[in-house]
Amino acid sequence: MMGVGGCWFSQVQNKASKVHISKMMKDLESLQSAELSLRELQEQLEQAQEEKRNVAEEKQNLEEKMRDEIMGAQEEAHRLHQLRAGAVSQLSRLRYAEEELEQVDYLT
């Protein structure tokens, strides 16, 4: 009777340990899957951070280029304004010289 009881107890323990091992294997597979997902997410995060750095650098370069273009346009506008002022001044002198010539012609 004790031998039958021992065999039965042994089989129950064996079945319980197999169930426990099976559950542990499933948990291990789940853990491995989670680790793989974590690695993939970390890679995606690194790629996103790299893209963000690239975009920020490109933005800064574009801002510098725009500032340079604005400065160039302002300098060109200033130069053209000075040329216009000089042309207006020269036009005034030419009109004045014409008037003097007309007066000289009128007197002679």
C-alpha positions in Angstrom: 0.0 0.0 0.0 2.8 2.3 0.8 4.5 1.5 -2.5 1.3 2.3 -4.4 1.0 5.6 -2.4 4.6 6.4 -3.1 4.2 5.8 -6.8 1.0 7.9 -6.9 2.7 10.7 -5.0 5.7 10.5 -7.3 3.5 10.7 -10.4 1.6 13.7 -9.0 4.9 15.5 -8.2 6.2 14.6 -11.7 3.1 16.0 -13.4 3.2 19.1 -11.2 6.9 19.7 -12.0 6.2 19.2 -15.8 3.4 21.8 -15.6 5.7 24.1 -13.7 8.5 23.7 -16.2 6.1 24.2 -19.1 4.8 27.4 -17.4 8.4 28.6 -16.9 9.2 27.9 -20.5 6.3 30.0 -21.6 7.4 32.8 -19.3 10.9 32.6 -20.6 9.6 32.8 -24.2 7.5 35.8 -23.2 10.5 37.4 -21.6 12.7 36.9 -24.7 9.9 38.4 -26.9 9.7 41.4 -24.5 13.5 41.8 -24.7 13.4 41.7 -28.5 10.6 44.3 -28.5 12.6 46.5 -26.1 15.7 46.3 -28.4 13.6 47.2 -31.4 12.1 50.1 -29.6 15.5 51.3 -28.4 16.7 51.2 -32.1 13.7 53.2 -33.2 14.3 55.7 -30.4 17.9 56.1 -31.5 16.9 56.6 -35.1 14.2 59.1 -34.1 16.8 61.0 -32.0 19.3 61.0 -34.9 16.6 62.3 -37.2 15.7 65.0 -34.7 19.4 66.1 -34.5 19.6 66.1 -38.3 16.4 68.2 -38.6 17.6 70.6 -35.9 21.0 71.0 -37.7 19.3 71.5 -41.0 17.0 74.1 -39.5 19.9 76.0 -38.0 21.7 75.9 -41.4 18.7 77.2 -43.1 18.2 80.0 -40.5 21.9 81.0 -41.0 21.4 81.0 -44.8 18.2 83.1 -44.5 20.0 85.6 -42.2 22.9 85.9 -44.7 20.4 86.4 -47.5 18.5 89.1 -45.5 21.8 90.9 -44.7 22.8 90.7 -48.4 19.4 92.1 -49.4 19.6 94.9 -46.8 23.1 95.8 -48.0 22.0 95.8 -51.6 19.0 98.0 -50.7 21.3 100.4 -48.9 23.6 100.5 -51.9 20.8 101.2 -54.3 19.4 103.9 -52.0 22.8 105.6 -52.1 23.0 105.3 -55.9 19.5 106.8 -56.2 20.4 109.7 -53.9 23.5 110.3 -56.0 21.5 110.1 -59.2 19.0 112.6 -57.9 21.8 114.9 -56.8 23.4 114.6 -60.2 20.1 115.2 -62.0 19.7 118.4 -59.9 23.1 119.6 -60.9 22.4 118.8 -64.6 19.2 120.8 -64.5 21.0 123.6 -62.8 23.7 123.5 -65.5 21.0 123.4 -68.2 19.3 126.4 -66.7 22.6 128.3 -66.7 23.3 127.4 -70.3 19.8 128.6 -71.3 20.5 131.8 -69.5 23.8 132.2 -71.2 22.2 131.5 -74.6 19.4 133.9 -73.8 21.9 136.6 -72.9 23.9 136.2 -76.1 
